Amino acid sequence: MEDYIINVGKVEEWQMINDITSLNEVFARAKRVLVGGGTVALVREQRDGSSWKVDEFSSLDDLETYRENVYKYL
């Protein structure tokens, strides 16, 4: 299964505007990828188009911890 990439900047944007629907969708997709044997990467993109991997999850527990941290600020 392919890896799933979460754009950290978009997650932060959705937190600021309280877009729970988009956040739920991202975490549901990430969970499906992990259950299917893939990995989830957190990526931060710069204005110049470059990006770097901030973190990577290969377990549901790690994803759940990240999800809880994101929802904590809503």
Beta strands, then each sheet from edge to edge (+ up, - down):
strand 1: 4-7
strand 2: 40-45
strand 3: 51-57
sheet 1: 1+ 2+ 3-
end
